[in-house]
C-alpha cells in the first residue's frame, strides 16, 4: 500500500489493504456480504461480511472527479451479495482519458479490531 499514489491509502489511514491493477473492468464480491455503501459516484463500494469485516473497494485514484462517468453499479445499499457477484463495472478508458490512475484499492477499514490481522503478499493472485 505504501506505493499507492494517494497518501490516505498509502499511510493506511482507512485500514490495512492492498492495491491491484485491474485485469478487466469489473469488481466482484470477494466474499458473501451485505452492501454497506455504494458511493453516488459509483467509484467505490463498501461491504460487511458475516464475520464483521468491513471492506472498502475503491476504483482508481482521483476518480471521484468523474462524477460517475464510466461506472455502472449492479448493487444497492443493504443488498446481500454472494462471493463472485458483480458489484461494479467500469470503463478503463474513461479513467485514463482524464489522466487518472486505474489502480483498485481494497481496504479493510476495521482492520484495527482484529488483533492478528496481517496482509500477506498477494503475488500470484489473479484478479
DOMARVEX-617139 format. One record per atom (N, C-alpha, C, O, CB): residue number from 1; x, y, z; atom name; residue in three letters. Coordinates in nm, 3 decimals. Glycine has a CB too. Layout:
# DOMARVEX-617139
   n       x       y       z atom res
 NUM       X       Y       Z   CA ALA
...
//
This chain:
# DOMARVEX-617139
   n       x       y       z atom res
   1   0.081  -0.120   0.000    N UNK
   1   0.000   0.000   0.000   CA UNK
   1   0.085   0.126   0.000    C UNK
   1   0.041   0.231  -0.046    O UNK
   1  -0.092   0.000   0.120   CB UNK
   2   0.205   0.118   0.051    N UNK
   2   0.288   0.238   0.059   CA UNK
   2   0.323   0.294  -0.079    C UNK
   2   0.362   0.410  -0.090    O UNK
   2   0.415   0.208   0.135   CB UNK
   3   0.310   0.213  -0.184    N UNK
   3   0.340   0.259  -0.320   CA UNK
   3   0.221   0.327  -0.388    C UNK
   3   0.236   0.383  -0.496    O UNK
   3   0.385   0.142  -0.404   CB UNK
   4   0.104   0.323  -0.325    N UNK
   4  -0.016   0.383  -0.384   CA UNK
   4   0.000   0.534  -0.387    C UNK
   4   0.045   0.595  -0.290    O UNK
   4  -0.144   0.342  -0.304   CB UNK
   5  -0.039   0.594  -0.499    N UNK
   5  -0.022   0.738  -0.518   CA UNK
   5  -0.138   0.818  -0.456    C UNK
   5  -0.195   0.906  -0.519    O UNK
   5  -0.010   0.771  -0.667   CB UNK
   6  -0.169   0.784  -0.333    N UNK
   6  -0.272   0.855  -0.256   CA UNK
   6  -0.232   0.844  -0.110    C UNK
   6  -0.229   0.734  -0.056    O UNK
   6  -0.418   0.796  -0.282   CB UNK
   7  -0.201   0.956  -0.044    N UNK
   7  -0.147   0.949   0.092   CA UNK
   7  -0.241   0.885   0.194    C UNK
   7  -0.195   0.822   0.289    O UNK
   7  -0.113   1.087   0.138   CB UNK
   8  -0.370   0.899   0.176    N UNK
   8  -0.464   0.840   0.272   CA UNK
   8  -0.457   0.688   0.268    C UNK
   8  -0.454   0.622   0.372    O UNK
   8  -0.608   0.887   0.244   CB UNK
   9  -0.454   0.632   0.147    N UNK
   9  -0.444   0.486   0.134   CA UNK
   9  -0.302   0.439   0.163    C UNK
   9  -0.282   0.337   0.229    O UNK
   9  -0.487   0.442  -0.006   CB UNK
  10  -0.202   0.512   0.113    N UNK
  10  -0.062   0.472   0.131   CA UNK
  10  -0.023   0.464   0.278    C UNK
  10   0.055   0.377   0.317    O UNK
  10   0.029   0.569   0.059   CB UNK
  11  -0.077   0.553   0.359    N UNK
  11  -0.046   0.553   0.502   CA UNK
  11  -0.145   0.468   0.582    C UNK
  11  -0.143   0.469   0.705    O UNK
  11  -0.045   0.695   0.556   CB UNK
  12  -0.231   0.396   0.510    N UNK
  12  -0.330   0.305   0.571   CA UNK
  12  -0.419   0.375   0.672    C UNK
  12  -0.455   0.317   0.775    O UNK
  12  -0.259   0.188   0.638   CB UNK
  13  -0.455   0.498   0.644    N UNK
  13  -0.543   0.573   0.734   CA UNK
  13  -0.685   0.517   0.734    C UNK
  13  -0.760   0.537   0.830    O UNK
  13  -0.546   0.720   0.695   CB UNK
  14  -0.721   0.448   0.627    N UNK
  14  -0.853   0.385   0.621   CA UNK
  14  -0.847   0.236   0.651    C UNK
  14  -0.945   0.165   0.633    O UNK
  14  -0.916   0.407   0.483   CB UNK
  15  -0.732   0.188   0.698    N UNK
  15  -0.715   0.048   0.731   CA UNK
  15  -0.613  -0.020   0.642    C UNK
  15  -0.567   0.037   0.542    O UNK
  15  -0.848  -0.025   0.722   CB UNK
  16  -0.579  -0.142   0.679    N UNK
  16  -0.483  -0.220   0.601   CA UNK
  16  -0.550  -0.272   0.475    C UNK
  16  -0.671  -0.296   0.472    O UNK
  16  -0.424  -0.336   0.684   CB UNK
  17  -0.470  -0.289   0.373    N UNK
  17  -0.526  -0.338   0.249   CA UNK
  17  -0.420  -0.362   0.144    C UNK
  17  -0.302  -0.378   0.174    O UNK
  17  -0.628  -0.242   0.196   CB UNK
  18  -0.465  -0.364   0.019    N UNK
  18  -0.374  -0.386  -0.093   CA UNK
  18  -0.428  -0.314  -0.215    C UNK
  18  -0.545  -0.276  -0.220    O UNK
  18  -0.355  -0.538  -0.121   CB UNK
  19  -0.341  -0.298  -0.313    N UNK
  19  -0.378  -0.232  -0.438   CA UNK
  19  -0.344  -0.325  -0.553    C UNK
  19  -0.242  -0.394  -0.551    O UNK
  19  -0.306  -0.095  -0.453   CB UNK
  20  -0.429  -0.325  -0.654    N UNK
  20  -0.407  -0.409  -0.772   CA UNK
  20  -0.436  -0.329  -0.898    C UNK
  20  -0.511  -0.231  -0.896    O UNK
  20  -0.495  -0.536  -0.766   CB UNK
  21  -0.376  -0.372  -1.007    N UNK
  21  -0.411  -0.318  -1.139   CA UNK
  21  -0.521  -0.409  -1.193    C UNK
  21  -0.508  -0.531  -1.191    O UNK
  21  -0.285  -0.313  -1.237   CB UNK
  22  -0.629  -0.351  -1.241    N UNK
  22  -0.742  -0.433  -1.287   CA UNK
  22  -0.708  -0.513  -1.412    C UNK
  22  -0.639  -0.464  -1.502    O UNK
  22  -0.862  -0.345  -1.314   CB UNK
  23  -0.757  -0.638  -1.416    N UNK
  23  -0.737  -0.722  -1.534   CA UNK
  23  -0.854  -0.708  -1.631    C UNK
  23  -0.841  -0.738  -1.750    O UNK
  23  -0.720  -0.869  -1.494   CB UNK
  24  -0.967  -0.662  -1.579    N UNK
  24  -1.080  -0.629  -1.665   CA UNK
  24  -1.155  -0.514  -1.597    C UNK
  24  -1.110  -0.465  -1.494    O UNK
  24  -1.175  -0.753  -1.689   CB UNK
  25  -1.264  -0.473  -1.651    N UNK
  25  -1.335  -0.359  -1.596   CA UNK
  25  -1.446  -0.395  -1.500    C UNK
  25  -1.550  -0.328  -1.498    O UNK
  25  -1.391  -0.279  -1.705   CB UNK
  26  -1.427  -0.500  -1.421    N UNK
  26  -1.532  -0.541  -1.327   CA UNK
  26  -1.475  -0.562  -1.188    C UNK
  26  -1.360  -0.602  -1.171    O UNK
  26  -1.599  -0.670  -1.375   CB UNK
  27  -1.558  -0.533  -1.089    N UNK
  27  -1.526  -0.561  -0.949   CA UNK
  27  -1.629  -0.660  -0.900    C UNK
  27  -1.750  -0.641  -0.917    O UNK
  27  -1.525  -0.429  -0.861   CB UNK
  28  -1.580  -0.768  -0.838    N UNK
  28  -1.666  -0.875  -0.789   CA UNK
  28  -1.657  -0.885  -0.637    C UNK
  28  -1.557  -0.847  -0.577    O UNK
  28  -1.628  -1.009  -0.854   CB UNK
  29  -1.762  -0.936  -0.576    N UNK
  29  -1.763  -0.954  -0.431   CA UNK
  29  -1.659  -1.060  -0.393    C UNK
  29  -1.662  -1.171  -0.447    O UNK
  29  -1.904  -0.996  -0.380   CB UNK
  30  -1.568  -1.029  -0.302    N UNK
  30  -1.466  -1.126  -0.261   CA UNK
  30  -1.518  -1.230  -0.162    C UNK
  30  -1.454  -1.332  -0.138    O UNK
  30  -1.348  -1.054  -0.201   CB UNK
  31  -1.635  -1.203  -0.104    N UNK
  31  -1.698  -1.295  -0.009   CA UNK
  31  -1.846  -1.259   0.002    C UNK
  31  -1.889  -1.155  -0.046    O UNK
  31  -1.628  -1.288   0.131   CB UNK
  32  -1.923  -1.348   0.066    N UNK
  32  -2.064  -1.317   0.092   CA UNK
  32  -2.069  -1.196   0.185    C UNK
  32  -1.993  -1.188   0.282    O UNK
  32  -2.140  -1.441   0.156   CB UNK
  33  -2.156  -1.101   0.154    N UNK
  33  -2.157  -0.978   0.234   CA UNK
  33  -2.286  -0.901   0.214    C UNK
  33  -2.367  -0.929   0.125    O UNK
  33  -2.038  -0.890   0.197   CB UNK
  34  -2.303  -0.801   0.300    N UNK
  34  -2.408  -0.702   0.281   CA UNK
  34  -2.342  -0.576   0.225    C UNK
  34  -2.235  -0.536   0.270    O UNK
  34  -2.485  -0.673   0.416   CB UNK
  35  -2.406  -0.516   0.127    N UNK
  35  -2.355  -0.391   0.071   CA UNK
  35  -2.386  -0.280   0.172    C UNK
  35  -2.502  -0.249   0.198    O UNK
  35  -2.419  -0.360  -0.070   CB UNK
  36  -2.283  -0.223   0.227    N UNK
  36  -2.298  -0.119   0.329   CA UNK
  36  -2.314   0.019   0.266    C UNK
  36  -2.389   0.103   0.315    O UNK
  36  -2.178  -0.120   0.423   CB UNK
  37  -2.240   0.040   0.158    N UNK
  37  -2.244   0.171   0.094   CA UNK
  37  -2.210   0.159  -0.054    C UNK
  37  -2.119   0.085  -0.092    O UNK
  37  -2.146   0.269   0.164   CB UNK
  38  -2.283   0.232  -0.135    N UNK
  38  -2.249   0.250  -0.276   CA UNK
  38  -2.234   0.401  -0.295    C UNK
  38  -2.329   0.476  -0.278    O UNK
  38  -2.360   0.188  -0.374   CB UNK
  39  -2.116   0.442  -0.329    N UNK
  39  -2.091   0.585  -0.346   CA UNK
  39  -2.174   0.637  -0.463    C UNK
  39  -2.190   0.567  -0.564    O UNK
  39  -1.940   0.613  -0.369   CB UNK
  40  -2.226   0.758  -0.452    N UNK
  40  -2.310   0.815  -0.558   CA UNK
  40  -2.233   0.827  -0.689    C UNK
  40  -2.293   0.827  -0.797    O UNK
  40  -2.364   0.952  -0.516   CB UNK
  41  -2.103   0.836  -0.681    N UNK
  41  -2.019   0.844  -0.800   CA UNK
  41  -1.984   0.706  -0.854    C UNK
  41  -1.915   0.694  -0.956    O UNK
  41  -1.892   0.921  -0.768   CB UNK
  42  -2.029   0.602  -0.787    N UNK
  42  -2.015   0.462  -0.828   CA UNK
  42  -1.869   0.416  -0.842    C UNK
  42  -1.843   0.311  -0.901    O UNK
  42  -2.086   0.441  -0.959   CB UNK
  43  -1.775   0.491  -0.790    N UNK
  43  -1.634   0.453  -0.800   CA UNK
  43  -1.587   0.372  -0.678    C UNK
  43  -1.471   0.331  -0.672    O UNK
  43  -1.547   0.578  -0.815   CB UNK
  44  -1.676   0.349  -0.584    N UNK
  44  -1.639   0.274  -0.464   CA UNK
  44  -1.762   0.209  -0.403    C UNK
  44  -1.875   0.255  -0.419    O UNK
  44  -1.571   0.367  -0.360   CB UNK
  45  -1.736   0.099  -0.332    N UNK
  45  -1.843   0.025  -0.266   CA UNK
  45  -1.790  -0.027  -0.133    C UNK
  45  -1.674  -0.067  -0.122    O UNK
  45  -1.896  -0.093  -0.356   CB UNK
  46  -1.875  -0.026  -0.032    N UNK
  46  -1.840  -0.079   0.099   CA UNK
  46  -1.919  -0.205   0.128    C UNK
  46  -2.039  -0.210   0.101    O UNK
  46  -1.864   0.025   0.209   CB UNK
  47  -1.854  -0.306   0.183    N UNK
  47  -1.917  -0.433   0.215   CA UNK
  47  -1.893  -0.468   0.361    C UNK
  47  -1.795  -0.424   0.421    O UNK
  47  -1.864  -0.545   0.124   CB UNK
  48  -1.984  -0.548   0.419    N UNK
  48  -1.965  -0.602   0.553   CA UNK
  48  -1.988  -0.752   0.545    C UNK
  48  -2.094  -0.796   0.500    O UNK
  48  -2.061  -0.534   0.658   CB UNK
  49  -1.889  -0.831   0.588    N UNK
  49  -1.902  -0.976   0.586   CA UNK
  49  -1.979  -1.024   0.708    C UNK
  49  -2.001  -0.949   0.803    O UNK
  49  -1.763  -1.043   0.581   CB UNK
  50  -2.020  -1.150   0.705    N UNK
  50  -2.088  -1.209   0.820   CA UNK
  50  -1.998  -1.212   0.942    C UNK
  50  -2.046  -1.212   1.056    O UNK
  50  -2.136  -1.352   0.787   CB UNK
  51  -1.866  -1.214   0.920    N UNK
  51  -1.768  -1.216   1.030   CA UNK
  51  -1.735  -1.077   1.082    C UNK
  51  -1.655  -1.062   1.174    O UNK
  51  -1.641  -1.284   0.984   CB UNK
  52  -1.797  -0.974   1.023    N UNK
  52  -1.774  -0.837   1.069   CA UNK
  52  -1.663  -0.763   1.000    C UNK
  52  -1.625  -0.654   1.043    O UNK
  52  -1.746  -0.840   1.212   CB UNK
  53  -1.608  -0.819   0.892    N UNK
  53  -1.505  -0.748   0.816   CA UNK
  53  -1.572  -0.637   0.735    C UNK
  53  -1.666  -0.662   0.660    O UNK
  53  -1.426  -0.846   0.723   CB UNK
  54  -1.522  -0.515   0.751    N UNK
  54  -1.575  -0.401   0.677   CA UNK
  54  -1.474  -0.367   0.568    C UNK
  54  -1.361  -0.328   0.596    O UNK
  54  -1.602  -0.276   0.772   CB UNK
  55  -1.516  -0.384   0.444    N UNK
  55  -1.426  -0.372   0.329   CA UNK
  55  -1.467  -0.254   0.242    C UNK
  55  -1.585  -0.234   0.214    O UNK
  55  -1.426  -0.501   0.247   CB UNK
  56  -1.368  -0.178   0.199    N UNK
  56  -1.389  -0.070   0.103   CA UNK
  56  -1.315  -0.108  -0.025    C UNK
  56  -1.195  -0.135  -0.021    O UNK
  56  -1.340   0.068   0.158   CB UNK
  57  -1.387  -0.112  -0.137    N UNK
  57  -1.325  -0.134  -0.267   CA UNK
  57  -1.336  -0.002  -0.343    C UNK
  57  -1.446   0.045  -0.373    O UNK
  57  -1.394  -0.254  -0.346   CB UNK
  58  -1.221   0.056  -0.373    N UNK
  58  -1.214   0.190  -0.432   CA UNK
  58  -1.147   0.178  -0.569    C UNK
  58  -1.033   0.133  -0.579    O UNK
  58  -1.135   0.289  -0.339   CB UNK
  59  -1.218   0.219  -0.674    N UNK
  59  -1.167   0.205  -0.810   CA UNK
  59  -1.100   0.335  -0.853    C UNK
  59  -1.165   0.439  -0.868    O UNK
  59  -1.280   0.168  -0.909   CB UNK
  60  -0.970   0.328  -0.872    N UNK
  60  -0.895   0.442  -0.923   CA UNK
  60  -0.858   0.544  -0.817    C UNK
  60  -0.909   0.543  -0.706    O UNK
  60  -0.972   0.508  -1.029   CB UNK
  61  -0.767   0.631  -0.856    N UNK
  61  -0.723   0.739  -0.769   CA UNK
  61  -0.765   0.870  -0.835    C UNK
  61  -0.727   0.900  -0.949    O UNK
  61  -0.567   0.734  -0.746   CB UNK
  62  -0.842   0.947  -0.763    N UNK
  62  -0.894   1.072  -0.817   CA UNK
  62  -1.019   1.055  -0.902    C UNK
  62  -1.066   1.151  -0.963    O UNK
  62  -0.788   1.139  -0.898   CB UNK
  63  -1.072   0.934  -0.906    N UNK
  63  -1.187   0.904  -0.992   CA UNK
  63  -1.318   0.966  -0.943    C UNK
  63  -1.415   0.969  -1.018    O UNK
  63  -1.205   0.756  -1.003   CB UNK
  64  -1.321   1.014  -0.821    N UNK
  64  -1.440   1.085  -0.774   CA UNK
  64  -1.469   1.205  -0.864    C UNK
  64  -1.584   1.247  -0.877    O UNK
  64  -1.422   1.131  -0.626   CB UNK
  65  -1.364   1.259  -0.926    N UNK
  65  -1.379   1.374  -1.017   CA UNK
  65  -1.464   1.340  -1.140    C UNK
  65  -1.519   1.430  -1.203    O UNK
  65  -1.242   1.422  -1.062   CB UNK
  66  -1.474   1.212  -1.173    N UNK
  66  -1.550   1.171  -1.292   CA UNK
  66  -1.701   1.177  -1.268    C UNK
  66  -1.780   1.168  -1.362    O UNK
  66  -1.511   1.031  -1.334   CB UNK
  67  -1.741   1.191  -1.142    N UNK
  67  -1.883   1.205  -1.104   CA UNK
  67  -1.970   1.091  -1.160    C UNK
  67  -2.084   1.113  -1.200    O UNK
  67  -1.937   1.338  -1.153   CB UNK
  68  -1.913   0.971  -1.160    N UNK
  68  -1.990   0.854  -1.203   CA UNK
  68  -1.975   0.817  -1.349    C UNK
  68  -2.015   0.708  -1.389    O UNK
  68  -2.131   0.876  -1.176   CB UNK
  69  -1.918   0.906  -1.430    N UNK
  69  -1.900   0.876  -1.572   CA UNK
  69  -1.806   0.756  -1.588    C UNK
  69  -1.695   0.756  -1.534    O UNK
  69  -1.844   0.999  -1.648   CB UNK
  70  -1.851   0.656  -1.662    N UNK
  70  -1.770   0.537  -1.685   CA UNK
  70  -1.788   0.427  -1.582    C UNK
  70  -1.719   0.325  -1.589    O UNK
  70  -1.628   0.575  -1.690   CB UNK
  71  -1.879   0.445  -1.487    N UNK
  71  -1.903   0.346  -1.382   CA UNK
  71  -2.049   0.302  -1.382    C UNK
  71  -2.140   0.385  -1.396    O UNK
  71  -1.864   0.404  -1.244   CB UNK
  72  -2.072   0.172  -1.366    N UNK
  72  -2.207   0.117  -1.354   CA UNK
  72  -2.211   0.032  -1.228    C UNK
  72  -2.130  -0.059  -1.212    O UNK
  72  -2.248   0.034  -1.482   CB UNK
  73  -2.305   0.061  -1.140    N UNK
  73  -2.321  -0.018  -1.018   CA UNK
  73  -2.430  -0.122  -1.039    C UNK
  73  -2.536  -0.092  -1.094    O UNK
  73  -2.355   0.073  -0.896   CB UNK
  74  -2.403  -0.244  -0.995    N UNK
  74  -2.501  -0.353  -1.006   CA UNK
  74  -2.565  -0.386  -0.871    C UNK
  74  -2.642  -0.482  -0.861    O UNK
  74  -2.434  -0.477  -1.063   CB UNK
  75  -2.533  -0.308  -0.769    N UNK
  75  -2.585  -0.335  -0.635   CA UNK
  75  -2.640  -0.208  -0.572    C UNK
  75  -2.610  -0.097  -0.617    O UNK
  75  -2.476  -0.396  -0.545   CB UNK
  76  -2.719  -0.226  -0.468    N UNK
  76  -2.772  -0.114  -0.391   CA UNK
  76  -2.740  -0.138  -0.243    C UNK
  76  -2.711  -0.251  -0.203    O UNK
  76  -2.926  -0.096  -0.413   CB UNK
  77  -2.747  -0.033  -0.165    N UNK
  77  -2.718  -0.045  -0.022   CA UNK
  77  -2.817  -0.139   0.045    C UNK
  77  -2.936  -0.142   0.013    O UNK
  77  -2.722   0.093   0.045   CB UNK
  78  -2.767  -0.215   0.140    N UNK
  78  -2.837  -0.313   0.223   CA UNK
  78  -2.871  -0.441   0.145    C UNK
  78  -2.936  -0.531   0.199    O UNK
  78  -2.966  -0.251   0.279   CB UNK
  79  -2.827  -0.451   0.021    N UNK
  79  -2.844  -0.573  -0.058   CA UNK
  79  -2.742  -0.676  -0.010    C UNK
  79  -2.630  -0.641   0.027    O UNK
  79  -2.828  -0.545  -0.211   CB UNK
  80  -2.780  -0.804  -0.013    N UNK
  80  -2.687  -0.911   0.019   CA UNK
  80  -2.631  -0.968  -0.110    C UNK
  80  -2.705  -0.994  -0.205    O UNK
  80  -2.756  -1.022   0.103   CB UNK
  81  -2.499  -0.987  -0.114    N UNK
  81  -2.433  -1.041  -0.232   CA UNK
  81  -2.357  -1.167  -0.194    C UNK
  81  -2.320  -1.188  -0.079    O UNK
  81  -2.338  -0.936  -0.294   CB UNK
  82  -2.334  -1.249  -0.294    N UNK
  82  -2.257  -1.372  -0.277   CA UNK
  82  -2.118  -1.352  -0.338    C UNK
  82  -2.099  -1.269  -0.426    O UNK
  82  -2.329  -1.494  -0.343   CB UNK
  83  -2.023  -1.429  -0.290    N UNK
  83  -1.888  -1.426  -0.344   CA UNK
  83  -1.896  -1.445  -0.495    C UNK
  83  -1.961  -1.538  -0.544    O UNK
  83  -1.798  -1.536  -0.278   CB UNK
  84  -1.830  -1.356  -0.568    N UNK
  84  -1.828  -1.364  -0.714   CA UNK
  84  -1.932  -1.281  -0.785    C UNK
  84  -1.926  -1.265  -0.907    O UNK
  84  -1.844  -1.504  -0.754   CB UNK
  85  -2.030  -1.227  -0.710    N UNK
  85  -2.130  -1.140  -0.773   CA UNK
  85  -2.063  -1.013  -0.825    C UNK
  85  -1.974  -0.957  -0.761    O UNK
  85  -2.244  -1.105  -0.672   CB UNK
  86  -2.108  -0.968  -0.942    N UNK
  86  -2.055  -0.843  -0.998   CA UNK
  86  -2.111  -0.726  -0.919    C UNK
  86  -2.233  -0.714  -0.901    O UNK
  86  -2.091  -0.830  -1.150   CB UNK
  87  -2.022  -0.639  -0.872    N UNK
  87  -2.061  -0.521  -0.794   CA UNK
  87  -2.063  -0.395  -0.879    C UNK
  87  -2.161  -0.321  -0.882    O UNK
  87  -1.967  -0.503  -0.676   CB UNK
  88  -1.953  -0.373  -0.948    N UNK
  88  -1.936  -0.251  -1.028   CA UNK
  88  -1.863  -0.287  -1.157    C UNK
  88  -1.773  -0.371  -1.158    O UNK
  88  -1.857  -0.141  -0.948   CB UNK
  89  -1.903  -0.222  -1.263    N UNK
  89  -1.831  -0.231  -1.390   CA UNK
  89  -1.780  -0.091  -1.421    C UNK
  89  -1.849   0.008  -1.398    O UNK
  89  -1.922  -0.288  -1.506   CB UNK
  90  -1.658  -0.084  -1.473    N UNK
  90  -1.603   0.048  -1.505   CA UNK
  90  -1.533   0.043  -1.641    C UNK
  90  -1.480  -0.060  -1.682    O UNK
  90  -1.505   0.095  -1.396   CB UNK
  91  -1.535   0.156  -1.706    N UNK
  91  -1.475   0.169  -1.837   CA UNK
  91  -1.339   0.234  -1.820    C UNK
  91  -1.329   0.355  -1.799    O UNK
  91  -1.565   0.251  -1.935   CB UNK
  92  -1.236   0.152  -1.828    N UNK
  92  -1.100   0.197  -1.802   CA UNK
  92  -1.057   0.316  -1.889    C UNK
  92  -0.990   0.406  -1.838    O UNK
  92  -1.005   0.083  -1.824   CB UNK
  93  -1.093   0.320  -2.019    N UNK
  93  -1.054   0.437  -2.098   CA UNK
  93  -1.109   0.570  -2.044    C UNK
  93  -1.044   0.674  -2.061    O UNK
  93  -1.101   0.419  -2.240   CB UNK
  94  -1.224   0.568  -1.980    N UNK
  94  -1.279   0.692  -1.921   CA UNK
  94  -1.189   0.741  -1.808    C UNK
  94  -1.172   0.862  -1.789    O UNK
  94  -1.423   0.669  -1.869   CB UNK
  95  -1.133   0.647  -1.733    N UNK
  95  -1.042   0.683  -1.623   CA UNK
  95  -0.912   0.738  -1.679    C UNK
  95  -0.865   0.844  -1.639    O UNK
  95  -1.015   0.560  -1.532   CB UNK
  96  -0.854   0.664  -1.773    N UNK
  96  -0.724   0.703  -1.827   CA UNK
  96  -0.731   0.827  -1.916    C UNK
  96  -0.634   0.902  -1.926    O UNK
  96  -0.665   0.588  -1.907   CB UNK
  97  -0.847   0.850  -1.979    N UNK
  97  -0.864   0.969  -2.065   CA UNK
  97  -0.840   1.097  -1.987    C UNK
  97  -0.785   1.193  -2.040    O UNK
  97  -1.006   0.971  -2.126   CB UNK
  98  -0.880   1.097  -1.862    N UNK
  98  -0.860   1.215  -1.778   CA UNK
  98  -0.726   1.213  -1.705    C UNK
  98  -0.701   1.294  -1.615    O UNK
  98  -0.972   1.226  -1.677   CB UNK
  99  -0.639   1.118  -1.743    N UNK
  99  -0.506   1.111  -1.682   CA UNK
  99  -0.507   1.056  -1.541    C UNK
  99  -0.413   1.079  -1.465    O UNK
  99  -0.444   1.245  -1.682   CB UNK
 100  -0.612   0.983  -1.505    N UNK
 100  -0.624   0.928  -1.370   CA UNK
 100  -0.567   0.787  -1.364    C UNK
 100  -0.553   0.720  -1.466    O UNK
 100  -0.770   0.929  -1.324   CB UNK
 101  -0.536   0.744  -1.245    N UNK
 101  -0.480   0.612  -1.217   CA UNK
 101  -0.593   0.513  -1.196    C UNK
 101  -0.685   0.540  -1.118    O UNK
 101  -0.386   0.616  -1.093   CB UNK
 102  -0.589   0.396  -1.264    N UNK
 102  -0.696   0.297  -1.253   CA UNK
 102  -0.673   0.192  -1.144    C UNK
 102  -0.745   0.093  -1.139    O UNK
 102  -0.713   0.228  -1.385   CB UNK
 103  -0.576   0.213  -1.058    N UNK
 103  -0.548   0.117  -0.950   CA UNK
 103  -0.672   0.095  -0.865    C UNK
 103  -0.740   0.190  -0.825    O UNK
 103  -0.431   0.167  -0.863   CB UNK
 104  -0.701  -0.032  -0.837    N UNK
 104  -0.814  -0.067  -0.749   CA UNK
 104  -0.757  -0.092  -0.610    C UNK
 104  -0.666  -0.173  -0.593    O UNK
 104  -0.893  -0.193  -0.803   CB UNK
 105  -0.810  -0.022  -0.512    N UNK
 105  -0.761  -0.032  -0.374   CA UNK
 105  -0.866  -0.103  -0.290    C UNK
 105  -0.984  -0.067  -0.291    O UNK
 105  -0.730   0.109  -0.315   CB UNK
 106  -0.821  -0.205  -0.219    N UNK
 106  -0.909  -0.283  -0.132   CA UNK
 106  -0.858  -0.266   0.010    C UNK
 106  -0.745  -0.302   0.041    O UNK
 106  -0.914  -0.436  -0.174   CB UNK
 107  -0.942  -0.212   0.097    N UNK
 107  -0.902  -0.180   0.234   CA UNK
 107  -0.999  -0.240   0.334    C UNK
 107  -1.121  -0.229   0.318    O UNK
 107  -0.892  -0.028   0.253   CB UNK
 108  -0.946  -0.303   0.438    N UNK
 108  -1.028  -0.349   0.550   CA UNK
 108  -1.031  -0.232   0.648    C UNK
 108  -0.936  -0.210   0.723    O UNK
 108  -0.970  -0.483   0.617   CB UNK
 109  -1.142  -0.159   0.646    N UNK
 109  -1.147  -0.034   0.722   CA UNK
 109  -1.150  -0.055   0.873    C UNK
 109  -1.123   0.038   0.949    O UNK
 109  -1.267   0.046   0.680   CB UNK
 110  -1.183  -0.175   0.916    N UNK
 110  -1.181  -0.203   1.059   CA UNK
 110  -1.072  -0.303   1.095    C UNK
 110  -1.087  -0.380   1.190    O UNK
 110  -1.318  -0.256   1.105   CB UNK
 111  -0.962  -0.303   1.020    N UNK
 111  -0.852  -0.397   1.046   CA UNK
 111  -0.795  -0.381   1.186    C UNK
 111  -0.737  -0.475   1.240    O UNK
 111  -0.741  -0.379   0.943   CB UNK
 112  -0.810  -0.264   1.245    N UNK
 112  -0.758  -0.238   1.380   CA UNK
 112  -0.827  -0.323   1.488    C UNK
 112  -0.770  -0.342   1.596    O UNK
 112  -0.773  -0.091   1.414   CB UNK
 113  -0.946  -0.374   1.462    N UNK
 113  -1.016  -0.453   1.564   CA UNK
 113  -0.975  -0.600   1.563    C UNK
 113  -1.013  -0.676   1.651    O UNK
 113  -1.166  -0.442   1.543   CB UNK
 114  -0.897  -0.638   1.463    N UNK
 114  -0.850  -0.776   1.454   CA UNK
 114  -0.706  -0.781   1.503    C UNK
 114  -0.616  -0.731   1.435    O UNK
 114  -0.862  -0.832   1.309   CB UNK
 115  -0.684  -0.841   1.618    N UNK
 115  -0.550  -0.845   1.678   CA UNK
 115  -0.446  -0.911   1.589    C UNK
 115  -0.330  -0.870   1.588    O UNK
 115  -0.556  -0.917   1.809   CB UNK
 116  -0.487  -1.013   1.515    N UNK
 116  -0.391  -1.088   1.434   CA UNK
 116  -0.406  -1.060   1.285    C UNK
 116  -0.373  -1.145   1.203    O UNK
 116  -0.408  -1.236   1.461   CB UNK
 117  -0.456  -0.943   1.249    N UNK
 117  -0.479  -0.910   1.108   CA UNK
 117  -0.346  -0.881   1.040    C UNK
 117  -0.274  -0.790   1.080    O UNK
 117  -0.575  -0.790   1.094   CB UNK
 118  -0.315  -0.959   0.937    N UNK
 118  -0.192  -0.942   0.861   CA UNK
 118  -0.225  -0.952   0.713    C UNK
 118  -0.298  -1.042   0.671    O UNK
 118  -0.085  -1.048   0.902   CB UNK
 119  -0.173  -0.859   0.635    N UNK
 119  -0.188  -0.867   0.489   CA UNK
 119  -0.070  -0.947   0.436    C UNK
 119   0.045  -0.911   0.459    O UNK
 119  -0.194  -0.724   0.424   CB UNK
 120  -0.100  -1.055   0.364    N UNK
 120   0.006  -1.135   0.304   CA UNK
 120   0.028  -1.088   0.162    C UNK
 120  -0.061  -1.027   0.101    O UNK
 120  -0.028  -1.286   0.308   CB UNK
 121   0.144  -1.116   0.109    N UNK
 121   0.176  -1.078  -0.028   CA UNK
 121   0.081  -1.148  -0.123    C UNK
 121   0.079  -1.271  -0.129    O UNK
 121   0.324  -1.111  -0.063   CB UNK
 122   0.002  -1.071  -0.199    N UNK
 122  -0.095  -1.134  -0.288   CA UNK
 122  -0.035  -1.179  -0.421    C UNK
 122  -0.109  -1.205  -0.516    O UNK
 122  -0.207  -1.038  -0.315   CB UNK
 123   0.098  -1.189  -0.430    N UNK
 123   0.161  -1.230  -0.556   CA UNK
 123   0.103  -1.362  -0.603    C UNK
 123   0.083  -1.456  -0.526    O UNK
 123   0.314  -1.243  -0.538   CB UNK
 124   0.076  -1.367  -0.730    N UNK
 124   0.021  -1.489  -0.788   CA UNK
 124  -0.130  -1.497  -0.785    C UNK
 124  -0.188  -1.592  -0.837    O UNK
 124   0.077  -1.607  -0.718   CB UNK
 125  -0.194  -1.399  -0.723    N UNK
 125  -0.340  -1.399  -0.719   CA UNK
 125  -0.391  -1.335  -0.848    C UNK
 125  -0.348  -1.225  -0.884    O UNK
 125  -0.394  -1.323  -0.593   CB UNK
 126  -0.481  -1.403  -0.915    N UNK
 126  -0.538  -1.349  -1.038   CA UNK
 126  -0.669  -1.281  -1.006    C UNK
 126  -0.764  -1.345  -0.961    O UNK
 126  -0.558  -1.461  -1.143   CB UNK
 127  -0.676  -1.151  -1.030    N UNK
 127  -0.799  -1.076  -1.004   CA UNK
 127  -0.847  -1.007  -1.129    C UNK
 127  -0.950  -0.939  -1.126    O UNK
 127  -0.778  -0.975  -0.892   CB UNK
//
